[in-house]
Amino acid sequence: MNESIIKTQNLTMGFDGVPILENISFSVEAGEIFIILGGSGCGKSTLLRHLIGLAEPISGEIFIDGLSLTDAGSAQRADILSNIGVAFQGGALFGSMTLLENVALPLEEFTSLPKKAIRLIAQAKLRLVGLGGYDEHLPSQLSGGQQKRAALARAMSMDPRILFLDEPSAGLDPITAAQLDDLIANLAKILGVTFVIVTHELASVFTLNGRVIMLDKNSKGIIAQGQPEELLKDRSNPMAWQFFNRSLKES
């Protein structure tokens, strides 16, 4: 079994002291696809924001690669966060910059590499997501699926050990979404990178076939966890079973 690259202990999160999720504890193994699942308002995005250091918990701890993100000073915190990459739901690409410039930006900001090396790395990342030859395109010239791929390329630019993806297939047609899911699954195998994916799309969950935790708004916690096929058949939690099987029947 691989070591835990992410671990949370009794994590309580919310806004203005009002909890949205309480006493959340789980671990993510290095190299696995880990999926955070749940309906609207269950706290998926809140949990993600805490895992990537954009919010402070009410209580509890987050460990990244054995180091406490919660207790880290500014220098250690920056070091911890340098090992993660994030692709946000909307892509968050800079519209006035080409794809190459978007992907190169983290390298320019956080490394002292020469421009030629940065360009070569950015081109390699674009090829890795199937966007070779799109270097000089602006985001507005791309389809929704291509924008998601470009955001993924930028998230990978610094060769992070962990990639966080927020609703990667949201807003895409079923075929494009399936193609993106296949790309993510292949990258996980090729690169050995840990993927943490926030989604509510059941089709993506089964394609990615990663380990799942399911959050619930009412209980403010994790109501189910395991592989998708296990959760599909597990009747021990009626809410989780209904979530999985209702979506399957509708498809």
C-alpha positions, 0 to 999 in steps of 0.5 A: 500500500502507498503512503498517505499523501493527503490526510485530514483529521477531525476537520470542521469547515464553514463560514463565520464559525458556522460549520458546513462539514464537521469532523471529516477524517480521510486519507488519500494514497499517493498515486490514486484517483480520489473522488469527492462526490455529493449533491449541491450544497454538500460542501465539496467545494468548501472541502477543496478550498481547504485542501488547497490552502484557500481557506482555514478550517474551524478546527482539525488538521490537514496534512500534505505529504506528512506536513501540516498545512494547518500549522505551517508558517508562510515559508513552509506553507508555500513549500507545501503548496508548490507540490499541488496543481489546481484546475478550477471549474471554469478553467480560469484561463487568462483570456488575453494570453495564448495557451502557451502563455497561460501554461508557461505563467506558473513557470515564469512566476515560480522558477528561474528557468530560461525562457526557452526551457519554459516554452519547451515545457509548456509545449510538452504539457499542451501535447500531453493533453492533446493540444499540440499545435494550439500554442498561439490560440486564445482561450476564446478560440477553443471549445469548452472541452479544449479549455478544460484540457488547457487548464489541466495542462497549466495545472501540470506545468510545475510537475506537482505531486497532487492535482486537484480538479474542480468539476472537470466535466461540468458543462460539457456534452456527454462525449466530450466529458467522457473523452476528458475523463479518459484523458485524466485516467490515462494521465494518472497511469502515465504520470503516477500523479495523485488526482483529487477530483470534485464532481457530482457527475456519476458517469465520470465517477464510473469512468475514472473508477477512483476511490470515492467519499460521498458528502451529505449536506444534512449530516455534514459529513461523509456518508459513504466511501469506497469504489464506485461498484461497491457503492452502487450495490451497498444498501447499508446507506439508503441515501448513498444507494439512492444517489448512485442508482437513481442516476444510473436509471436516468442514464 
